[in-house]
Amino acid sequence: MKMSKLAAAVLLAGGMLISAAEQFQAAFLPNPDEPRMYRDCRGQAVLELFAKRLSQCLRRPVRIVPFEQADAETVFVLTSETAAGGEYAKILQGQPKDSFIIRYPVTFKGKKNVCLLMSRDPWGYPYPGNWFLRTQIGFDIVGLGEDGLVIPDRSKWQMPAKIDIREIPSFNTRRWTMNRVIGKEIQRMAMGESGRNISWHALGRVIDPAKYGKTHPEYFPLVKGKRYTKPPKQLCDWSPCLGNPDVQRVCAEHLLKRSPYAAGDGASLAVNDGGGHICECDLCKALDEPGGVTKSNYSNRFFRFYEKVLDLARQKEPNVKTIILLYHDSTSNVPSHAKIHPGIIRRIRQEGPQADGSMGPSSGLPASAAAPLSETPREETPPSA
């Protein structure tokens, strides 16, 4: 009689285990062209956490092995569309970057019974594994620390006959915090948010006082008749001369220099922190018209600046985008006359924690609130017993 791998796992000789064929393994298949930091720091780390959570629920180890050595009954393969290649590279073309698929069983690069966890790029790696854990296993995170983990007993769980899921997450970022400890906890609770379009104060990095302060004082704000070229802090309490065409050009070049492996869908041109030392030159005042500016609203100025920068950049790259913060007096108000350019990705900045104990929409929400939504209606595959 032919014996299955699972049965072979319990063969005993003199009370000793002599064979232990595995039911589940996990493997990571990176794109060899990806920078090492994306392969090691993102893909491998994501797979390790997936295997750990799956092992906790199944009450048995799910070992991580090199893809070439994988030989279990079912192998979970985390990869991206570029690494998968072939027909898989076309499945998500034209879809948002955080789209992903989960397919089982597939024959993948010569290996049968693969459960494919495929994202579009390295920044989407967290999504498919966490969505599998939630929809197929019942794992969830509902609070802080170990007490916030929902780890169901799936010791008798078996792979369903078929899984065919394509998802587009509703949110690719639900956190923005200066506290690294809190930030990691928020990311954990989001169960797979990619952090793709996190924005940070950026204008002071692009128009860097250390780089341009002496050679191009005209890049800096005119305050009470003098150029403010030596701000005490690079990213705080000042803003560049937004009306200066050369400042707009430097910022446009910044948008065009991004690495193809950079996180966001666009480079950040978010305002500096704190406000203050806003330019009083005629070029900047022209961005405020009609009606000038008030102390509580510089939105017309900033959004006209972003429009000019994007129009310049799009002369070379039609689809270029920028990420900004809707932040305090600079950009939090709807501009009265300026238009909001379609190339602007807007991130909400909100204080937290809130009165109700939540962290606020820009700082993170429990996983259930950040769950991906289907692109098209489909039947869910319920967790097996």
N, C-alpha and C positions, 0 to 999 in steps of 0.2 A: 504494500500500500504506500502511495506517495504521501509524504508528510509535509505539511505546511511549515513555513518559517516560524510561525507563532507556536506550533506544537513542538518544533525542534528546540525551542527555547527552554523547555522544561525537561529535557532528557537528563536523567541522573545516572550515575555509576557509583555504587557504594555510598550513596548519600551525597555525592559531590556533583555540582553543576559542571557539565562538560561542554555545553553549548549554550550560547545566549544570543541568538539572532534577534535583532532589534526590530520593534514594530515601527518606531518613529525616529527619524533623525532630522536635523536641520542643517542647511548649508547656505553659504553666501556666495553669489556669483557676481563680482563687480565688473564694471567696465574697465579694462586695463588702461584706458586713456584717462580715467579720472585721477585727479591728484590724490596722493596717498592719504591725506588727511580725511578726504571724503570716504575712502574705502575703509580705513581703519577706525576713524573716530565716529563715523555715522553708521555705515552699514553693519560692521561687526558688532558695535555696541547695541544697535537695534536688535540684531538677531540674538545676541546673548540674553537680552531682557525678554524677548519673545519666548525663547526656549525655557527660561527660568519660570515664567508665568505658566506656560503650558505644562511643564513638569509638575508644578504645584497642584494644578487642577487634575491632572491624570494620575497623580500619586505614583509616578514612575519617571525616571530620568529621560529626557529628550536630549540626546547628545549632539553637539555641534561637530561636524566633520568637514574636511575639504570636499568640495563638490565632486571631484574626481573619485573620491573614496566612498561616497555615499552608497549604501547597499541595503538600507532598511526596507520594510514593506511599503512605507510611505516616507518620502523625503520632502520636507518643506524647504523650498528654494526661494530665498529672498534675492531679488535682482531688479534691474531697471530695464526699460525698453531697449536702450542702446546696447546693454550687455546681452539681453535675450536675443536680439537680432531677428532676422527672418520675418515670418508672419507676425510675430509678437510685436515687432517694432512699429507695426502699422495700426494696431488695435486702437490705440489712444491718440492717434494723430489728430490734431485740431482741438483736442480737449484741454481743459485747464491743467496746469502743471502738476497739481496735487491729485489728479485722477489716478485710479489704480484698478487692478483686476486681481481676483482670486479665482483660480481654476483648478479643478481636480475631477478625474484623473487626467493627466496629460503625459505624453511622451516628450521629454524635453532633453535635447542634446544627447539622445541615445538612452536616457534613463526613463523607465516606465513608472507609472503610479506616482508621479510628482504632483505635489500641491504647489502651484506656482503663485507666489506672492510678489506681484510685479508693480513697481511704481514707474513714473515717467523719468525721474532723475534722482540723484542721491538725497535731495531734500525731501522727497516724498517717501523715503524708506519706512518711516514709522507707521504709515497708514494701513497697509494691507494686513500686516501681522496683528495689529491691535483690533482691527475690524473683525478679523477671524476669531480672535479670542472672545470678543463681545457677542457676535452673532452665532457662532458655532459652539462655543464652550460655555458661555455665560459668565465669563470673568468680567469684572468691572472695578472701577475706582470711584468711591463715593465720598471720601474724606481724606484727611491727612494721615500720613504714616501708615504703619502696618495695619492699624485698626480700620483704616479706610478701604482696605482691599476686600473685594467680594471674590472668594476662591471656592467655587463649588466643587463638590466631590464628583469627578468625572472618571473615576477609576474603571468604570465599565464602558466608557465611551468608545465608539468606533467611528471611523470616517464614514460620512454619508456616501451614497452611491455616486452623487454628482454635486459639484459646487461650480457655479458660473456667476460670478458677481463682478459688476463694474460700477464703481462709485465715484462721485465727485463730492468731496467734502464741502460743507457749507462755509467753514471758516478755516483759513490756513494759518491764522495767528489769533490767539486769544490771550496774550500775555505781553506785558510791558512793565518791567520793574527793574529798579536799580539794585535790589536785594538778591544776590545770587542764590541764597538758600531758598527764599520764597519762590524765586523764578523757577528753580528746578522742581519744586513741589507743584507749582501751577502747571508746568509742562507735563509732569507725570499724570496729573489729574485729567489733563486734556486727552490723554491716551492717543497720542499720535499726531497732534498738531505739529506742523513742520517748522514753524517759526520763519517761514519763507519771507514774509514781507514785514518783519519787524523793522521799525524805523527808529532812529536815534538822532539827537541833535547833530547836524552835519555841516551847516554852512561854514562854521569856523574851521572845519577840517579842509574844506574845498578852497575857501579864501583864507588861507592860513597866515596869521600875523607874522609868524617866524619866517615864512617864505616870502611874503609880499609886503610886509610892513615898511621896509626901508626903500625898496625899489619901486613900489606902486602904491603910494599913500592914497591915490585917488580911488582905490578899491575899497576904502574904509569910510565909515560914516563921517559926514561933516556935522560937527556939533559945536554950536556957538562960534562958528567961524574957523574952527580948526579940525583937521582930520584926526580921528581917534584911532591911531595906528598901533597902540601898545596896550590892548586890553589885558587886565590881570589874568583873565581866564580865557582860554581859547574858545570855549563853547558857551560862554555865559555873559549876559548883560551887554550885548552889542549885536549889531546886524550889519552886514556889508552894505555898500552903496549899490542898492538893487537897480537903480536906473542907469548905471554905467554900462555901456555896451560891452566893454571888455570883461566885466564881471559876469555878464550874461554868457559871453563866449566861453570863459573858463569853466563855468558851471555846465554848459552844454558839452564841452569836451569831457568833463567828469562823467556825464551820463553815457558817453560813447566808449569809455575805456574799460568797462566792466568785463571781468573774466566770464567766459561762458559757464563756469561752475559757481559763480557767485550766487548767494542765497536768493535774493529777491527777484521779482519780475522787473524791477527797475532799481537804479541807484538812489540813495537817499539824498534829498536836498532839504531835509527838515530844518526848521528854524532853530536858532540858538536858544538856550535856556534863559529865562529870567526877564527878557525884555530889556529896555533901557538903551541909551545911546543909539537912537534911530536917526538915520541920515536926514539932514535938513536941506540938501542941495536941490536945485531946480529940477534936475532929471528925476529924482525920487518923488518930489512933490507932483510932478506931471503924472506919475502912476496913480496918484490918489484921486485925481479929478474924474468927474465933477464933484464938487462939494468938499474937497479937502479931506483931512483925516481927523479923527478924534483919538483921545488917549486910550479909549477902550476898543478901537477898531482900526486895524491896519490891513484888513483883508483885501481891499481893492489893490493896494500896493503889492502885496505878496503874490496874489493870484495872477496879476498882470505880469509880474516878474517871472513866475513859473511858466506862463504862456509863452513869453518871449524866448525863454531858455529851451522849452520843448520844440518850438517852431524852428529854432536854429538847429537843434540836434536832429530833428526829423528831416532836414534837408539831406542828411547822409544816411540816416536809419529811420525809415518811416514808422516803425512800430516801437521806438524807444519810449520808455516810461520813467517816471520818477515817483518815489515814495515820500510822503510828507506826514508831519504830525498836525492834527487840528489842535492847536496849542495856544492857550491864553489869548491875549489881545491880537497877536499876529495873524492867526489863521482860524481861530475857533468860530468866528462869526461868518455868516453867509455874506459874501461880498454884494454890495448894493448895485454895482454896475459892471464889475469885471466878471468875465465868464470863468467857469471852472473847466479847465482843459481836460479832454477825455484821456489824456496820457498821465493824469495824476492819480496815483493810488493813495487814498486817504486813510490814515490810521487815527483812531480816536485815542486821545490821552485822557485818562480819568483817574482821580485819586482813589485809593482803597486802603484799608477795607471800608466797606460801606456800612451804613447804619444797620442794615439787615444781616450783616455778617458776611456778605458776599464780597468778592474781590473786585467787582465791577467788570463791564464788558471788555475793556481793553486789557485787563490784568489777568483774566482767566475765569472760566466757569467749570463746574463739574462736567465730567465726560459726557453725560447724557445730553447736556445742552449744546455740546460741540459736535454731536454725532453727524457724520456725513449724510447727505440726502441722495436718493437715487436720481440718476439722470432720467431714467424711464421707469414706469411701474414694473415691478417684478415680484415674484413670490419669494419670501424668505425661506431659507432652509433651517428649520428649527434645530436646536441642539439635541443630539441623541442622548439617551439615558446614560 
